[in-house]
């Protein structure tokens, strides 16, 4: 049977600075989904990459003393690749917009747009924010000035930094022609933008009226040239958005590329920050409509990470100037990579802004990982090794059909978990697994296997207790694997279940009764040593 395709993308990240906590967070969101979908039987493609063109990148290169923007971009690529490897990102592709495949695809897009009738040449005279790579209308600038109470200095409505006045010849995309088409599409696909309240924001923006978009620049040359007009280079977003199709063979006319594109497009999920939903939910769909290509199925917009002030309790914007910036390595140093992944994927509200703190990280780590999950694994494997000669108990016929409280909770657990994972409700999915973990820990206290072990007449009862615990651990390890892949792999190794490290039938492996008996078991060191307050 052919596996269904599942294609998920991060935004491609600007190379004006090193990857930070926010970019890592977005990439983890995609990674957990990609890992889950692989276990659920999908043929997954997970794309991430770097956005290397535009005025902002050229300025960053000059500011850092590089001779060319390309040299600067080349120096930044390893920073992203190395961090993704460190935090266990399982992307299948890493695209850079300076690659030949993107150059070819963008020029192909220009030709298709030129043929579409939605492109015209004119002059742009208006406001532009270099850091945001965004054009703004006079009305938007006026409203921003009123909000910022500026005096003579026009500030960006999005980031609050000074705007530049741009006057240059430009090609325009007739974005205004797609207002009604976009609104109709939103009506037909109410879950296109997630969460729901983000869709409301997008709809309100489009209902307010769309203006044509300048899609070429002549005032600088760090970009992909317009194929039919020397001196014009592609506006960075007109370039960047296309990466999602470039990576699956768009514009290539060989059989393999055509097959890949037919299989992969449209993408199931673009995962982006809330600050760029206008590009992904308005401009990108309109571009695709103009050239007759299918639209992505979903755009999931996550909120920003803020920092909880330990003194005031207030959420603050993270910044170096405030002295409250947290780097990925800071979190790794505190709680390890697996703890990092678990905290950000299960304790942070993905749709809204979320305040983080080291105190909360420590609290979640100790409560969920050290005291609950890690403790369950350690105690259960230790008892199995101690009472059954370093092995799991030999399994008796019919053991899986015996009623017990853990089996009852495990019934249908994969379906409950999948219902959450399918909509990127990672906190809900975690709660499903932790219900079984907590129940197993209580089961240890209720059954007191150390007392049962003292009575030879209760040998069968002891075997059933340990088997039920190990089976609960096996199922939990499968469900935790997208969040903490190395921990689950280690649990399987300690239980001599290495063959279970990968699966493409999660529902089947989570059925109660899959445990292997009479195989070596190793307690090992604590999976999650408890954090002391002075470890930060």
RALIN-V257124 format. One record per backbone hydrogen bond with DSSP energy under -0.5 kcal/mol. CO is the residue of the C=O (numbers start at 0). NH is the residue of the N-H. If there is no record, write none. Layout:
CO;NH + CO;NH
This chain:
3;42 + 5;7 + 5;44 + 6;267 + 6;268 + 7;46 + 8;270 + 12;50 + 19;23 + 20;24 + 21;25 + 22;26 + 23;27 + 24;28 + 25;29 + 26;30 + 27;31 + 28;32 + 29;33 + 30;34 + 31;35 + 32;36 + 33;37 + 34;38 + 35;39 + 36;41 + 37;40 + 38;505 + 41;43 + 42;5 + 44;7 + 44;46 + 45;91 + 45;92 + 46;9 + 47;94 + 48;12 + 49;51 + 49;96 + 50;14 + 53;57 + 54;58 + 55;59 + 56;60 + 57;61 + 58;62 + 59;63 + 60;65 + 61;64 + 67;71 + 68;72 + 69;73 + 70;74 + 71;75 + 72;75 + 72;76 + 73;77 + 75;78 + 75;79 + 76;80 + 77;81 + 78;82 + 79;83 + 80;84 + 81;85 + 82;86 + 83;88 + 84;87 + 92;47 + 94;49 + 95;98 + 98;101 + 98;102 + 99;103 + 100;104 + 101;105 + 102;106 + 103;107 + 104;108 + 105;109 + 106;110 + 107;111 + 108;112 + 109;113 + 110;114 + 111;115 + 112;116 + 112;117 + 117;173 + 119;171 + 121;169 + 123;167 + 125;165 + 126;135 + 127;129 + 127;163 + 128;132 + 128;133 + 133;128 + 135;126 + 136;140 + 137;141 + 138;142 + 139;143 + 140;144 + 141;145 + 142;146 + 143;147 + 144;148 + 144;149 + 151;153 + 153;162 + 155;159 + 160;155 + 163;127 + 163;165 + 165;125 + 167;123 + 169;121 + 170;214 + 170;215 + 171;119 + 172;174 + 172;212 + 173;176 + 174;177 + 175;178 + 177;181 + 178;182 + 179;183 + 180;184 + 181;185 + 182;186 + 183;187 + 184;188 + 188;191 + 191;193 + 191;298 + 193;300 + 194;197 + 194;198 + 195;198 + 195;199 + 196;200 + 197;201 + 198;202 + 199;203 + 200;204 + 201;205 + 202;206 + 203;207 + 205;208 + 212;172 + 214;234 + 216;232 + 220;222 + 221;53 + 223;233 + 225;228 + 228;231 + 231;225 + 232;216 + 234;237 + 234;238 + 235;239 + 236;240 + 238;241 + 239;242 + 240;243 + 241;244 + 241;245 + 242;246 + 244;247 + 244;249 + 245;248 + 248;251 + 253;257 + 254;258 + 255;259 + 256;260 + 257;261 + 258;262 + 259;263 + 260;264 + 266;296 + 267;297 + 268;8 + 268;270 + 269;271 + 269;299 + 270;10 + 271;301 + 272;275 + 273;276 + 275;279 + 276;280 + 277;281 + 277;282 + 278;283 + 281;285 + 282;286 + 283;287 + 284;288 + 285;289 + 286;290 + 287;291 + 287;292 + 288;291 + 297;269 + 298;193 + 298;300 + 299;271 + 299;301 + 301;273 + 303;305 + 303;353 + 304;317 + 305;355 + 306;308 + 306;315 + 308;312 + 313;308 + 315;306 + 318;322 + 318;323 + 318;324 + 319;322 + 325;20 + 326;329 + 326;330 + 327;331 + 328;332 + 329;333 + 330;334 + 331;335 + 334;338 + 335;339 + 336;340 + 337;341 + 338;342 + 339;343 + 340;344 + 341;345 + 342;346 + 347;349 + 349;302 + 351;302 + 353;305 + 355;307 + 356;360 + 357;361 + 358;362 + 359;363 + 360;364 + 361;365 + 362;366 + 363;367 + 363;368 + 364;368 + 364;369 + 365;370 + 367;372 + 368;373 + 369;374 + 371;375 + 372;376 + 373;377 + 374;378 + 375;379 + 376;380 + 377;381 + 378;382 + 379;383 + 380;384 + 381;385 + 382;386 + 383;387 + 383;390 + 384;389 + 387;390 + 389;520 + 391;517 + 392;517 + 395;398 + 397;400 + 397;401 + 398;401 + 403;407 + 404;408 + 405;409 + 406;410 + 409;412 + 411;415 + 412;416 + 413;417 + 414;418 + 415;419 + 416;419 + 416;420 + 417;421 + 419;422 + 419;424 + 420;423 + 423;425 + 424;428 + 425;429 + 426;430 + 427;431 + 428;432 + 429;433 + 430;434 + 431;435 + 432;435 + 432;436 + 433;437 + 434;438 + 435;439 + 436;440 + 437;441 + 438;442 + 439;443 + 440;444 + 441;445 + 442;446 + 443;447 + 447;450 + 447;451 + 448;452 + 450;453 + 451;454 + 453;455 + 454;457 + 455;458 + 457;461 + 458;462 + 459;463 + 460;464 + 461;465 + 462;466 + 463;467 + 464;468 + 465;469 + 466;470 + 467;471 + 468;472 + 469;473 + 470;474 + 471;475 + 472;476 + 473;477 + 474;478 + 475;479 + 476;480 + 479;482 + 479;483 + 483;487 + 484;488 + 485;489 + 486;490 + 487;491 + 488;492 + 489;493 + 490;494 + 491;496 + 492;495 + 493;521 + 496;499 + 497;500 + 504;508 + 505;509 + 507;510 + 510;513 + 518;391 + 531;534 + 532;535
